């Protein structure tokens, strides 16, 4: 995905994705799905906070933990970002007939939903 015009890196995009889809989260809950180190996540979060795309607060249930939530500016930016499946279709499948594109879209959407369900199931375990 081309994120450079939006001043976002892929990991920053993925943090926003989680906050848009999952709502407010404990910062530590992003370590497993992002598969990054705690220090790396801290840097990503700091950058997103500086850009005012997310807010980092102390977790009321555990003062040692941080909670993340997307801001209105983050929501506005998210609304402008290209849809990854649409971008894949336009970039990778230019010139492919409509029927085949419909099949590709259906398969990619189903695969993405299954992966998201698996990640959500792992979070709840």
N, C-alpha and C positions, 0 to 999 in steps of 0.2 A: 504494500500500500504506500502510496506517495504521501508522506506526512510532512515533508519539509516545508511546504507552503503554510502549514498550520503551526510550525515551530514545535512539533512533537516528535519524539522518538517512538519506536515500536513498544517499548516497555511502558512509557507514559500512556500511550494509547490503550494498552491492555489494562492499566490501572483504572483509567476512565471507563473502559468497557465494564469492568466489574462493578464500579460504583453506580453506573447507569442501570445495570441489570440486577444488581443485588442490593442496592441501597447502601446505607452507612455500614461500614465494616471495621472490625478491629484491624489495625495495620498488620499484625502478625498473621492474619487470615489470608493475606495475599502472598505470603512466602511460598507456600506449596503450589498453588496454581501457576504462579509466575516462574517457579523453579529458579529463584535467584537468592543470593545471600542477603542477610539482614542489612549489612552496610550498603549494599547496592540499592535495596529498596528504600532505605533512608534517603539516599541521594536523589532517587526518582521522586519520592514524595516531596522532598524539599524544593525541587525544581517546580513541581506542579503547584505547591503552595505559593511560591514566589510569583508564579504566573497567575495566581488567584483563580485557578481552575478547580482546586479542591481545598477543603478546610481540614486541618488536623487539630483535634481536641483531646483532652484527657478523658479517658473512659470513666464515667461516673461509678461504675461497678468495681473498677480496679484502677486506682490512681497511677499505677506503674505503666499502664497500657495506653496506647493512642488509638483514637477512632478517626476514621477518614469519611468524609462525605463530599459529594460534588457540589460546587457552588452554582449560582445562576449563570455566571460567566462560563463555567465548565459545561453546563447544560446547553448554553447557546452555541459554544464551539462544537460540542458533540453533534448538534443538529446540522451543522455545516459540513461535517466530515463525510467523505465518500463511504458508501456502503461497501464493505470488503467483498461480498459476493458479486455485487454489481461491477466493481472494479476488476475482479478476476475475469468475469465474463467479457467485459469490454477489452481487456488487455490480452488475455490468453486465447479467447475464442472469437476474435474478430473474423468475420467472413463465414462463420459456421451457420448453417441453416437454422431457422426459427424452431423447428421441431426438435432438433438435436440440442439446441440451447435450453429449451424447456426441460428436457431430460437432465441436462447438466445442472440446471438450477435446482431441480427437485432433489437430485442426488446430493449436491453440496449442502443444501438446506437441511436435509435429513441427517447427513453426517455431522453437521455442525450442531444440530439439536441434540443428537445422541452424545456427542462429546461434552456438551454443556451439562446434560443430565448426569453424566458420569462424574464430572467435576463437582457438581452440586451434591451428588450422593456421597462422594468422598469427604466433602466439607461437613456433612451431617454426622458422619461416622465418628 
